[in-house]
Amino acid sequence: MRAINGSAQKAPVNTFAPITHWCRQCDSHYPTHRVCRIVPAPVSPDSEVGVLICPKCSSYDIEELQEVSDAQ
Ligand SMILES: [Zn+2]
């Protein structure tokens, strides 16, 4: 089932963002802004939390790659 529409497609594809995250579910690699999603915190309606979710398969099983630590 596809639950993600619209806002995820706004960013241009040719950005130079480094690949920093890997989806263990579908074996795809993404830069941070593709997998980071801001959602309301369940404990407090006034705050937000960032979650990592795959834009392709909607899995939360995202692994952060450590080999690009120089990028920051
Ligand atoms: Zn995935």
N, CA, C, O and the ligand as a Tripos MOL2 file, in Angstrom:
@<TRIPOS>MOLECULE
protein
  289   287    73     0     0
PROTEIN
NO_CHARGES

@<TRIPOS>ATOM
      1 N           0.8490   -1.1990    0.0000 N.3       1 MET1
      2 CA          0.0000    0.0000    0.0000 C.3       1 MET1
      3 C           0.8820    1.2450    0.0000 C.2       1 MET1
      4 O           1.8620    1.3200    0.7400 O.2       1 MET1
      5 N           0.5300    2.2090   -0.8260 N.am      2 ARG2
      6 CA          1.2930    3.4540   -0.8670 C.3       2 ARG2
      7 C           0.6070    4.5140   -0.0420 C.2       2 ARG2
      8 O          -0.5250    4.9050   -0.3280 O.2       2 ARG2
      9 N           1.2900    4.9740    0.9760 N.am      3 ALA3
     10 CA          0.6980    5.9700    1.8590 C.3       3 ALA3
     11 C           1.3430    7.3340    1.6750 C.2       3 ALA3
     12 O           0.8530    8.3310    2.2040 O.2       3 ALA3
     13 N           2.4360    7.3810    0.9310 N.am      4 ILE4
     14 CA          3.1900    8.6250    0.8080 C.3       4 ILE4
     15 C           2.9270    9.2620   -0.5470 C.2       4 ILE4
     16 O           3.1920    8.6590   -1.5870 O.2       4 ILE4
     17 N           2.4060   10.4800   -0.5320 N.am      5 ASN5
     18 CA          2.1450   11.1990   -1.7660 C.3       5 ASN5
     19 C           2.5820   12.6380   -1.6180 C.2       5 ASN5
     20 O           2.7420   13.1290   -0.5000 O.2       5 ASN5
     21 N           2.7770   13.3200   -2.7330 N.am      6 GLY6
     22 CA          2.9420   14.7700   -2.7100 C.3       6 GLY6
     23 C           4.2570   15.2760   -2.2050 C.2       6 GLY6
     24 O           5.2340   15.2830   -2.9530 O.2       6 GLY6
     25 N           4.3230   15.6960   -0.9780 N.am      7 SER7
     26 CA          5.4270   16.4830   -0.4690 C.3       7 SER7
     27 C           6.7850   15.8030   -0.6300 C.2       7 SER7
     28 O           7.8060   16.4880   -0.6910 O.2       7 SER7
     29 N           6.8200   14.5080   -0.6970 N.am      8 ALA8
     30 CA          8.0890   13.8090   -0.8160 C.3       8 ALA8
     31 C           8.7430   14.0470   -2.1700 C.2       8 ALA8
     32 O           9.9410   13.8110   -2.3280 O.2       8 ALA8
     33 N           7.9770   14.5070   -3.1400 N.am      9 GLN9
     34 CA          8.5120   14.6550   -4.4910 C.3       9 GLN9
     35 C           8.9250   16.0900   -4.8140 C.2       9 GLN9
     36 O           9.2810   16.3740   -5.9580 O.2       9 GLN9
     37 N           8.8870   16.9950   -3.8490 N.am     10 LYS10
     38 CA          9.1550   18.3980   -4.1430 C.3      10 LYS10
     39 C          10.6240   18.6680   -4.4470 C.2      10 LYS10
     40 O          10.9340   19.4670   -5.3300 O.2      10 LYS10
     41 N          11.5100   18.0270   -3.7440 N.am     11 ALA11
     42 CA         12.9280   18.3080   -3.8990 C.3      11 ALA11
     43 C          13.4300   17.8490   -5.2680 C.2      11 ALA11
     44 O          13.0240   16.7960   -5.7600 O.2      11 ALA11
     45 N          14.3110   18.6400   -5.8800 N.am     12 PRO12
     46 CA         14.8920   18.2270   -7.1500 C.3      12 PRO12
     47 C          15.7390   16.9710   -6.9810 C.2      12 PRO12
     48 O          16.3200   16.7330   -5.9220 O.2      12 PRO12
     49 N          15.7970   16.1830   -8.0340 N.am     13 VAL13
     50 CA         16.4870   14.9080   -7.9370 C.3      13 VAL13
     51 C          17.9940   15.0880   -7.9660 C.2      13 VAL13
     52 O          18.7330   14.2770   -7.4080 O.2      13 VAL13
     53 N          18.4560   16.1660   -8.6260 N.am     14 ASN14
     54 CA         19.8860   16.3100   -8.8470 C.3      14 ASN14
     55 C          20.6140   17.0340   -7.7280 C.2      14 ASN14
     56 O          21.6070   17.7160   -7.9810 O.2      14 ASN14
     57 N          20.1430   16.8990   -6.5050 N.am     15 THR15
     58 CA         20.8640   17.4770   -5.3830 C.3      15 THR15
     59 C          22.1170   16.6570   -5.1000 C.2      15 THR15
     60 O          22.2040   15.4810   -5.4530 O.2      15 THR15
     61 N          23.0780   17.3010   -4.4570 N.am     16 PHE16
     62 CA         24.3710   16.6620   -4.2620 C.3      16 PHE16
     63 C          24.5090   16.0800   -2.8700 C.2      16 PHE16
     64 O          25.6140   16.0040   -2.3340 O.2      16 PHE16
     65 N          23.4140   15.6750   -2.2880 N.am     17 ALA17
     66 CA         23.4490   15.1570   -0.9320 C.3      17 ALA17
     67 C          24.1830   13.8250   -0.8720 C.2      17 ALA17
     68 O          23.9750   12.9550   -1.7180 O.2      17 ALA17
     69 N          25.0410   13.6680    0.1320 N.am     18 PRO18
     70 CA         25.7610   12.4020    0.2890 C.3      18 PRO18
     71 C          24.8250   11.2890    0.7340 C.2      18 PRO18
     72 O          23.8630   11.5220    1.4670 O.2      18 PRO18
     73 N          25.1160   10.0880    0.2840 N.am     19 ILE19
     74 CA         24.3220    8.9310    0.6930 C.3      19 ILE19
     75 C          24.7410    8.5140    2.0930 C.2      19 ILE19
     76 O          25.8780    8.0990    2.3200 O.2      19 ILE19
     77 N          23.8180    8.6300    3.0170 N.am     20 THR20
     78 CA         24.1880    8.3730    4.4040 C.3      20 THR20
     79 C          23.3460    7.2820    5.0640 C.2      20 THR20
     80 O          23.6500    6.8470    6.1750 O.2      20 THR20
     81 N          22.2960    6.8430    4.3850 N.am     21 HIS21
     82 CA         21.4210    5.8620    5.0220 C.3      21 HIS21
     83 C          21.1050    4.7030    4.0780 C.2      21 HIS21
     84 O          21.0520    4.8530    2.8580 O.2      21 HIS21
     85 N          20.8990    3.5580    4.6930 N.am     22 TRP22
     86 CA         20.6470    2.3450    3.9340 C.3      22 TRP22
     87 C          19.4030    1.6550    4.4750 C.2      22 TRP22
     88 O          19.2680    1.4500    5.6810 O.2      22 TRP22
     89 N          18.4970    1.2990    3.5710 N.am     23 CYS23
     90 CA         17.2990    0.5610    3.9730 C.3      23 CYS23
     91 C          17.6030   -0.9290    3.9410 C.2      23 CYS23
     92 O          17.9190   -1.4900    2.8920 O.2      23 CYS23
     93 N          17.5020   -1.5550    5.0970 N.am     24 ARG24
     94 CA         17.7890   -2.9850    5.1740 C.3      24 ARG24
     95 C          16.6850   -3.8060    4.5130 C.2      24 ARG24
     96 O          16.8960   -4.9540    4.1230 O.2      24 ARG24
     97 N          15.5180   -3.2050    4.3950 N.am     25 GLN25
     98 CA         14.3680   -3.9330    3.8830 C.3      25 GLN25
     99 C          14.4600   -4.1310    2.3630 C.2      25 GLN25
    100 O          14.2780   -5.2460    1.8730 O.2      25 GLN25
    101 N          14.7360   -3.0660    1.6280 N.am     26 CYS26
    102 CA         14.7520   -3.1620    0.1630 C.3      26 CYS26
    103 C          16.1450   -2.9240   -0.3990 C.2      26 CYS26
    104 O          16.3130   -2.8690   -1.6170 O.2      26 CYS26
    105 N          17.1610   -2.7810    0.4740 N.am     27 ASP27
    106 CA         18.5470   -2.6600    0.0510 C.3      27 ASP27
    107 C          18.7880   -1.4410   -0.8350 C.2      27 ASP27
    108 O          19.5210   -1.5120   -1.8210 O.2      27 ASP27
    109 N          18.1580   -0.3140   -0.4680 N.am     28 SER28
    110 CA         18.3590    0.9310   -1.2030 C.3      28 SER28
    111 C          19.1220    1.9200   -0.3340 C.2      28 SER28
    112 O          19.0480    1.8850    0.8950 O.2      28 SER28
    113 N          19.8650    2.8130   -1.0100 N.am     29 HIS29
    114 CA         20.6270    3.8260   -0.2900 C.3      29 HIS29
    115 C          20.0430    5.2070   -0.5550 C.2      29 HIS29
    116 O          19.6230    5.5040   -1.6740 O.2      29 HIS29
    117 N          20.0180    6.0520    0.4780 N.am     30 TYR30
    118 CA         19.4200    7.3680    0.3480 C.3      30 TYR30
    119 C          20.2010    8.3940    1.1600 C.2      30 TYR30
    120 O          20.8300    8.0560    2.1630 O.2      30 TYR30
    121 N          20.1560    9.6690    0.7120 N.am     31 PRO31
    122 CA         20.6630   10.7450    1.5680 C.3      31 PRO31
    123 C          19.6790   11.0020    2.7010 C.2      31 PRO31
    124 O          18.5320   10.5550    2.6630 O.2      31 PRO31
    125 N          20.1500   11.7300    3.7100 N.am     32 THR32
    126 CA         19.3520   11.9080    4.9230 C.3      32 THR32
    127 C          17.9650   12.4770    4.6590 C.2      32 THR32
    128 O          16.9800   12.0170    5.2360 O.2      32 THR32
    129 N          17.8900   13.4810    3.7830 N.am     33 HIS33
    130 CA         16.6020   14.1600    3.6170 C.3      33 HIS33
    131 C          15.5490   13.2800    2.9530 C.2      33 HIS33
    132 O          14.3590   13.5920    2.9970 O.2      33 HIS33
    133 N          15.9810   12.1830    2.3400 N.am     34 ARG34
    134 CA         14.9980   11.2880    1.7220 C.3      34 ARG34
    135 C          14.3560   10.3510    2.7350 C.2      34 ARG34
    136 O          13.2250    9.9040    2.5430 O.2      34 ARG34
    137 N          15.0700   10.0560    3.8070 N.am     35 VAL35
    138 CA         14.5490    9.0780    4.7640 C.3      35 VAL35
    139 C          14.0960    9.7090    6.0760 C.2      35 VAL35
    140 O          13.4050    9.0720    6.8710 O.2      35 VAL35
    141 N          14.4910   10.9780    6.3030 N.am     36 CYS36
    142 CA         14.1270   11.6210    7.5610 C.3      36 CYS36
    143 C          12.7570   12.2770    7.4330 C.2      36 CYS36
    144 O          12.5210   13.0800    6.5310 O.2      36 CYS36
    145 N          11.8820   11.9310    8.3260 N.am     37 ARG37
    146 CA         10.5190   12.4420    8.2810 C.3      37 ARG37
    147 C          10.1410   12.9880    9.6570 C.2      37 ARG37
    148 O          10.3600   12.3410   10.6810 O.2      37 ARG37
    149 N           9.5670   14.1960    9.6560 N.am     38 ILE38
    150 CA          9.1890   14.8080   10.9200 C.3      38 ILE38
    151 C           7.7300   14.4730   11.2250 C.2      38 ILE38
    152 O           6.8360   14.7470   10.4240 O.2      38 ILE38
    153 N           7.5100   13.8910   12.3700 N.am     39 VAL39
    154 CA          6.1490   13.5280   12.7640 C.3      39 VAL39
    155 C           5.8810   14.0690   14.1650 C.2      39 VAL39
    156 O           6.8170   14.2900   14.9330 O.2      39 VAL39
    157 N           4.6220   14.2830   14.4990 N.am     40 PRO40
    158 CA          4.2890   14.7380   15.8600 C.3      40 PRO40
    159 C           4.7120   13.6940   16.8830 C.2      40 PRO40
    160 O           4.5230   12.4940   16.6870 O.2      40 PRO40
    161 N           5.2840   14.1720   17.9700 N.am     41 ALA41
    162 CA          5.6970   13.2600   19.0200 C.3      41 ALA41
    163 C           4.4760   12.6490   19.6970 C.2      41 ALA41
    164 O           3.5310   13.3680   20.0210 O.2      41 ALA41
    165 N           4.4770   11.3510   19.9140 N.am     42 PRO42
    166 CA          3.3100   10.6930   20.5210 C.3      42 PRO42
    167 C           3.0500   11.1090   21.9550 C.2      42 PRO42
    168 O           1.9210   11.0190   22.4380 O.2      42 PRO42
    169 N           4.0980   11.5670   22.6430 N.am     43 VAL43
    170 CA          3.9440   11.9090   24.0600 C.3      43 VAL43
    171 C           3.5000   13.3440   24.2710 C.2      43 VAL43
    172 O           2.9380   13.6780   25.3150 O.2      43 VAL43
    173 N           3.7530   14.2100   23.2650 N.am     44 SER44
    174 CA          3.4160   15.6120   23.4310 C.3      44 SER44
    175 C           2.9600   16.2030   22.0980 C.2      44 SER44
    176 O           3.7180   16.1590   21.1290 O.2      44 SER44
    177 N           1.7610   16.7460   22.0160 N.am     45 PRO45
    178 CA          1.2380   17.2810   20.7560 C.3      45 PRO45
    179 C           1.9710   18.5160   20.2790 C.2      45 PRO45
    180 O           1.8560   18.8740   19.1070 O.2      45 PRO45
    181 N           2.7320   19.1890   21.1550 N.am     46 ASP46
    182 CA          3.4190   20.4060   20.7750 C.3      46 ASP46
    183 C           4.8150   20.1840   20.2240 C.2      46 ASP46
    184 O           5.4490   21.1200   19.7370 O.2      46 ASP46
    185 N           5.2990   18.9510   20.2990 N.am     47 SER47
    186 CA          6.6530   18.7040   19.8420 C.3      47 SER47
    187 C           6.6590   17.7450   18.6600 C.2      47 SER47
    188 O           5.6740   17.0650   18.3720 O.2      47 SER47
    189 N           7.8080   17.7170   17.9850 N.am     48 GLU48
    190 CA          7.9500   16.8540   16.8320 C.3      48 GLU48
    191 C           9.1900   15.9960   16.9940 C.2      48 GLU48
    192 O          10.1400   16.3720   17.6790 O.2      48 GLU48
    193 N           9.1650   14.8580   16.3630 N.am     49 VAL49
    194 CA         10.3270   13.9850   16.3870 C.3      49 VAL49
    195 C          10.6690   13.5960   14.9530 C.2      49 VAL49
    196 O           9.7980   13.5390   14.0860 O.2      49 VAL49
    197 N          11.9300   13.3350   14.7250 N.am     50 GLY50
    198 CA         12.3560   12.8850   13.4100 C.3      50 GLY50
    199 C          12.4650   11.3750   13.3840 C.2      50 GLY50
    200 O          13.0890   10.7750   14.2600 O.2      50 GLY50
    201 N          11.8660   10.7660   12.3940 N.am     51 VAL51
    202 CA         11.9760    9.3250   12.2600 C.3      51 VAL51
    203 C          12.6200    9.0060   10.9120 C.2      51 VAL51
    204 O          12.5280    9.7880    9.9660 O.2      51 VAL51
    205 N          13.2550    7.8730   10.8430 N.am     52 LEU52
    206 CA         13.8550    7.4350    9.5970 C.3      52 LEU52
    207 C          12.9450    6.3940    8.9600 C.2      52 LEU52
    208 O          12.6520    5.3570    9.5540 O.2      52 LEU52
    209 N          12.5040    6.6900    7.7430 N.am     53 ILE53
    210 CA         11.6120    5.7650    7.0470 C.3      53 ILE53
    211 C          11.9870    5.7170    5.5720 C.2      53 ILE53
    212 O          12.2910    6.7490    4.9740 O.2      53 ILE53
    213 N          11.9680    4.5510    4.9960 N.am     54 CYS54
    214 CA         12.3420    4.3860    3.5980 C.3      54 CYS54
    215 C          11.2560    4.9540    2.6840 C.2      54 CYS54
    216 O          10.0870    4.6000    2.8340 O.2      54 CYS54
    217 N          11.6270    5.8470    1.7170 N.am     55 PRO55
    218 CA         10.6370    6.4160    0.8070 C.3      55 PRO55
    219 C          10.1390    5.3990   -0.2160 C.2      55 PRO55
    220 O           9.1450    5.6430   -0.9000 O.2      55 PRO55
    221 N          10.8110    4.2790   -0.3230 N.am     56 LYS56
    222 CA         10.4470    3.2880   -1.3260 C.3      56 LYS56
    223 C           9.5250    2.2160   -0.7570 C.2      56 LYS56
    224 O           8.4940    1.9010   -1.3530 O.2      56 LYS56
    225 N           9.8880    1.6610    0.3820 N.am     57 CYS57
    226 CA          9.0980    0.5610    0.9310 C.3      57 CYS57
    227 C           8.4700    0.9080    2.2770 C.2      57 CYS57
    228 O           7.8170    0.0690    2.8990 O.2      57 CYS57
    229 N           8.6720    2.1620    2.7300 N.am     58 SER58
    230 CA          8.0710    2.6300    3.9840 C.3      58 SER58
    231 C           8.5160    1.8350    5.2040 C.2      58 SER58
    232 O           7.7990    1.7560    6.2010 O.2      58 SER58
    233 N           9.7110    1.2440    5.1140 N.am     59 SER59
    234 CA         10.2270    0.4990    6.2560 C.3      59 SER59
    235 C          10.9270    1.4350    7.2220 C.2      59 SER59
    236 O          11.5300    2.4240    6.8070 O.2      59 SER59
    237 N          10.8510    1.1300    8.4990 N.am     60 TYR60
    238 CA         11.5770    1.8880    9.5090 C.3      60 TYR60
    239 C          12.9480    1.2830    9.7840 C.2      60 TYR60
    240 O          13.6860    1.7610   10.6450 O.2      60 TYR60
    241 N          13.2740    0.2520    9.0610 N.am     61 ASP61
    242 CA         14.5260   -0.4650    9.3130 C.3      61 ASP61
    243 C          15.6630    0.1940    8.5370 C.2      61 ASP61
    244 O          16.2090   -0.3920    7.6020 O.2      61 ASP61
    245 N          16.0170    1.4230    8.9340 N.am     62 ILE62
    246 CA         17.0240    2.2230    8.2420 C.3      62 ILE62
    247 C          18.3260    2.2070    9.0310 C.2      62 ILE62
    248 O          18.3510    2.4660   10.2340 O.2      62 ILE62
    249 N          19.3910    1.9020    8.3300 N.am     63 GLU63
    250 CA         20.7060    1.8570    8.9540 C.3      63 GLU63
    251 C          21.4940    3.1000    8.5480 C.2      63 GLU63
    252 O          21.5350    3.4600    7.3720 O.2      63 GLU63
    253 N          22.1180    3.7490    9.5250 N.am     64 GLU64
    254 CA         22.9390    4.9090    9.2070 C.3      64 GLU64
    255 C          24.3450    4.4630    8.8560 C.2      64 GLU64
    256 O          24.9680    3.6980    9.5920 O.2      64 GLU64
    257 N          24.8420    4.9490    7.7230 N.am     65 LEU65
    258 CA         26.1830    4.5810    7.2900 C.3      65 LEU65
    259 C          27.2090    5.4500    8.0000 C.2      65 LEU65
    260 O          27.0050    6.6530    8.1650 O.2      65 LEU65
    261 N          28.3080    4.8430    8.4160 N.am     66 GLN66
    262 CA         29.3100    5.5600    9.2060 C.3      66 GLN66
    263 C          30.4960    6.0220    8.3660 C.2      66 GLN66
    264 O          31.3340    6.7860    8.8450 O.2      66 GLN66
    265 N          30.5740    5.5710    7.1340 N.am     67 GLU67
    266 CA         31.7790    5.8150    6.3420 C.3      67 GLU67
    267 C          31.8800    7.2200    5.7650 C.2      67 GLU67
    268 O          32.9060    7.5710    5.1820 O.2      67 GLU67
    269 N          30.8270    8.0370    5.9180 N.am     68 VAL68
    270 CA         30.8420    9.3620    5.3450 C.3      68 VAL68
    271 C          30.8900   10.4400    6.4210 C.2      68 VAL68
    272 O          30.3220   11.5180    6.2470 O.2      68 VAL68
    273 N          31.5680   10.1530    7.5370 N.am     69 SER69
    274 CA         31.6100   11.0850    8.6580 C.3      69 SER69
    275 C          32.2670   12.4100    8.3010 C.2      69 SER69
    276 O          32.0520   13.4040    8.9940 O.2      69 SER69
    277 N          33.0600   12.4500    7.2370 N.am     70 ASP70
    278 CA         33.7200   13.6910    6.8170 C.3      70 ASP70
    279 C          32.7530   14.6970    6.2190 C.2      70 ASP70
    280 O          33.0750   15.8800    6.1090 O.2      70 ASP70
    281 N          31.5740   14.2410    5.8330 N.am     71 ALA71
    282 CA         30.6210   15.1040    5.1330 C.3      71 ALA71
    283 C          30.1310   16.2690    5.9990 C.2      71 ALA71
    284 O          29.6490   17.2730    5.4750 O.2      71 ALA71
    285 N          30.2510   16.1390    7.2830 N.am     72 GLN72
    286 CA         29.8000   17.2090    8.1460 C.3      72 GLN72
    287 C          30.9860   17.9260    8.7240 C.2      72 GLN72
    288 O          30.8190   18.8750    9.4900 O.2      72 GLN72
    289 ZN         13.2290    0.3420    1.6800 Zn       73 ZN73
@<TRIPOS>BOND
     1     1     2 1
     2     2     3 1
     3     3     4 2
     4     3     5 am
     5     5     6 1
     6     6     7 1
     7     7     8 2
     8     7     9 am
     9     9    10 1
    10    10    11 1
    11    11    12 2
    12    11    13 am
    13    13    14 1
    14    14    15 1
    15    15    16 2
    16    15    17 am
    17    17    18 1
    18    18    19 1
    19    19    20 2
    20    19    21 am
    21    21    22 1
    22    22    23 1
    23    23    24 2
    24    23    25 am
    25    25    26 1
    26    26    27 1
    27    27    28 2
    28    27    29 am
    29    29    30 1
    30    30    31 1
    31    31    32 2
    32    31    33 am
    33    33    34 1
    34    34    35 1
    35    35    36 2
    36    35    37 am
    37    37    38 1
    38    38    39 1
    39    39    40 2
    40    39    41 am
    41    41    42 1
    42    42    43 1
    43    43    44 2
    44    43    45 am
    45    45    46 1
    46    46    47 1
    47    47    48 2
    48    47    49 am
    49    49    50 1
    50    50    51 1
    51    51    52 2
    52    51    53 am
    53    53    54 1
    54    54    55 1
    55    55    56 2
    56    55    57 am
    57    57    58 1
    58    58    59 1
    59    59    60 2
    60    59    61 am
    61    61    62 1
    62    62    63 1
    63    63    64 2
    64    63    65 am
    65    65    66 1
    66    66    67 1
    67    67    68 2
    68    67    69 am
    69    69    70 1
    70    70    71 1
    71    71    72 2
    72    71    73 am
    73    73    74 1
    74    74    75 1
    75    75    76 2
    76    75    77 am
    77    77    78 1
    78    78    79 1
    79    79    80 2
    80    79    81 am
    81    81    82 1
    82    82    83 1
    83    83    84 2
    84    83    85 am
    85    85    86 1
    86    86    87 1
    87    87    88 2
    88    87    89 am
    89    89    90 1
    90    90    91 1
    91    91    92 2
    92    91    93 am
    93    93    94 1
    94    94    95 1
    95    95    96 2
    96    95    97 am
    97    97    98 1
    98    98    99 1
    99    99   100 2
   100    99   101 am
   101   101   102 1
   102   102   103 1
   103   103   104 2
   104   103   105 am
   105   105   106 1
   106   106   107 1
   107   107   108 2
   108   107   109 am
   109   109   110 1
   110   110   111 1
   111   111   112 2
   112   111   113 am
   113   113   114 1
   114   114   115 1
   115   115   116 2
   116   115   117 am
   117   117   118 1
   118   118   119 1
   119   119   120 2
   120   119   121 am
   121   121   122 1
   122   122   123 1
   123   123   124 2
   124   123   125 am
   125   125   126 1
   126   126   127 1
   127   127   128 2
   128   127   129 am
   129   129   130 1
   130   130   131 1
   131   131   132 2
   132   131   133 am
   133   133   134 1
   134   134   135 1
   135   135   136 2
   136   135   137 am
   137   137   138 1
   138   138   139 1
   139   139   140 2
   140   139   141 am
   141   141   142 1
   142   142   143 1
   143   143   144 2
   144   143   145 am
   145   145   146 1
   146   146   147 1
   147   147   148 2
   148   147   149 am
   149   149   150 1
   150   150   151 1
   151   151   152 2
   152   151   153 am
   153   153   154 1
   154   154   155 1
   155   155   156 2
   156   155   157 am
   157   157   158 1
   158   158   159 1
   159   159   160 2
   160   159   161 am
   161   161   162 1
   162   162   163 1
   163   163   164 2
   164   163   165 am
   165   165   166 1
   166   166   167 1
   167   167   168 2
   168   167   169 am
   169   169   170 1
   170   170   171 1
   171   171   172 2
   172   171   173 am
   173   173   174 1
   174   174   175 1
   175   175   176 2
   176   175   177 am
   177   177   178 1
   178   178   179 1
   179   179   180 2
   180   179   181 am
   181   181   182 1
   182   182   183 1
   183   183   184 2
   184   183   185 am
   185   185   186 1
   186   186   187 1
   187   187   188 2
   188   187   189 am
   189   189   190 1
   190   190   191 1
   191   191   192 2
   192   191   193 am
   193   193   194 1
   194   194   195 1
   195   195   196 2
   196   195   197 am
   197   197   198 1
   198   198   199 1
   199   199   200 2
   200   199   201 am
   201   201   202 1
   202   202   203 1
   203   203   204 2
   204   203   205 am
   205   205   206 1
   206   206   207 1
   207   207   208 2
   208   207   209 am
   209   209   210 1
   210   210   211 1
   211   211   212 2
   212   211   213 am
   213   213   214 1
   214   214   215 1
   215   215   216 2
   216   215   217 am
   217   217   218 1
   218   218   219 1
   219   219   220 2
   220   219   221 am
   221   221   222 1
   222   222   223 1
   223   223   224 2
   224   223   225 am
   225   225   226 1
   226   226   227 1
   227   227   228 2
   228   227   229 am
   229   229   230 1
   230   230   231 1
   231   231   232 2
   232   231   233 am
   233   233   234 1
   234   234   235 1
   235   235   236 2
   236   235   237 am
   237   237   238 1
   238   238   239 1
   239   239   240 2
   240   239   241 am
   241   241   242 1
   242   242   243 1
   243   243   244 2
   244   243   245 am
   245   245   246 1
   246   246   247 1
   247   247   248 2
   248   247   249 am
   249   249   250 1
   250   250   251 1
   251   251   252 2
   252   251   253 am
   253   253   254 1
   254   254   255 1
   255   255   256 2
   256   255   257 am
   257   257   258 1
   258   258   259 1
   259   259   260 2
   260   259   261 am
   261   261   262 1
   262   262   263 1
   263   263   264 2
   264   263   265 am
   265   265   266 1
   266   266   267 1
   267   267   268 2
   268   267   269 am
   269   269   270 1
   270   270   271 1
   271   271   272 2
   272   271   273 am
   273   273   274 1
   274   274   275 1
   275   275   276 2
   276   275   277 am
   277   277   278 1
   278   278   279 1
   279   279   280 2
   280   279   281 am
   281   281   282 1
   282   282   283 1
   283   283   284 2
   284   283   285 am
   285   285   286 1
   286   286   287 1
   287   287   288 2
@<TRIPOS>SUBSTRUCTURE
     1 MET1         2 RESIDUE 1 A MET
     2 ARG2         6 RESIDUE 1 A ARG
     3 ALA3        10 RESIDUE 1 A ALA
     4 ILE4        14 RESIDUE 1 A ILE
     5 ASN5        18 RESIDUE 1 A ASN
     6 GLY6        22 RESIDUE 1 A GLY
     7 SER7        26 RESIDUE 1 A SER
     8 ALA8        30 RESIDUE 1 A ALA
     9 GLN9        34 RESIDUE 1 A GLN
    10 LYS10       38 RESIDUE 1 A LYS
    11 ALA11       42 RESIDUE 1 A ALA
    12 PRO12       46 RESIDUE 1 A PRO
    13 VAL13       50 RESIDUE 1 A VAL
    14 ASN14       54 RESIDUE 1 A ASN
    15 THR15       58 RESIDUE 1 A THR
    16 PHE16       62 RESIDUE 1 A PHE
    17 ALA17       66 RESIDUE 1 A ALA
    18 PRO18       70 RESIDUE 1 A PRO
    19 ILE19       74 RESIDUE 1 A ILE
    20 THR20       78 RESIDUE 1 A THR
    21 HIS21       82 RESIDUE 1 A HIS
    22 TRP22       86 RESIDUE 1 A TRP
    23 CYS23       90 RESIDUE 1 A CYS
    24 ARG24       94 RESIDUE 1 A ARG
    25 GLN25       98 RESIDUE 1 A GLN
    26 CYS26      102 RESIDUE 1 A CYS
    27 ASP27      106 RESIDUE 1 A ASP
    28 SER28      110 RESIDUE 1 A SER
    29 HIS29      114 RESIDUE 1 A HIS
    30 TYR30      118 RESIDUE 1 A TYR
    31 PRO31      122 RESIDUE 1 A PRO
    32 THR32      126 RESIDUE 1 A THR
    33 HIS33      130 RESIDUE 1 A HIS
    34 ARG34      134 RESIDUE 1 A ARG
    35 VAL35      138 RESIDUE 1 A VAL
    36 CYS36      142 RESIDUE 1 A CYS
    37 ARG37      146 RESIDUE 1 A ARG
    38 ILE38      150 RESIDUE 1 A ILE
    39 VAL39      154 RESIDUE 1 A VAL
    40 PRO40      158 RESIDUE 1 A PRO
    41 ALA41      162 RESIDUE 1 A ALA
    42 PRO42      166 RESIDUE 1 A PRO
    43 VAL43      170 RESIDUE 1 A VAL
    44 SER44      174 RESIDUE 1 A SER
    45 PRO45      178 RESIDUE 1 A PRO
    46 ASP46      182 RESIDUE 1 A ASP
    47 SER47      186 RESIDUE 1 A SER
    48 GLU48      190 RESIDUE 1 A GLU
    49 VAL49      194 RESIDUE 1 A VAL
    50 GLY50      198 RESIDUE 1 A GLY
    51 VAL51      202 RESIDUE 1 A VAL
    52 LEU52      206 RESIDUE 1 A LEU
    53 ILE53      210 RESIDUE 1 A ILE
    54 CYS54      214 RESIDUE 1 A CYS
    55 PRO55      218 RESIDUE 1 A PRO
    56 LYS56      222 RESIDUE 1 A LYS
    57 CYS57      226 RESIDUE 1 A CYS
    58 SER58      230 RESIDUE 1 A SER
    59 SER59      234 RESIDUE 1 A SER
    60 TYR60      238 RESIDUE 1 A TYR
    61 ASP61      242 RESIDUE 1 A ASP
    62 ILE62      246 RESIDUE 1 A ILE
    63 GLU63      250 RESIDUE 1 A GLU
    64 GLU64      254 RESIDUE 1 A GLU
    65 LEU65      258 RESIDUE 1 A LEU
    66 GLN66      262 RESIDUE 1 A GLN
    67 GLU67      266 RESIDUE 1 A GLU
    68 VAL68      270 RESIDUE 1 A VAL
    69 SER69      274 RESIDUE 1 A SER
    70 ASP70      278 RESIDUE 1 A ASP
    71 ALA71      282 RESIDUE 1 A ALA
    72 GLN72      286 RESIDUE 1 A GLN
    73 ZN73       289 GROUP 0 **** ****
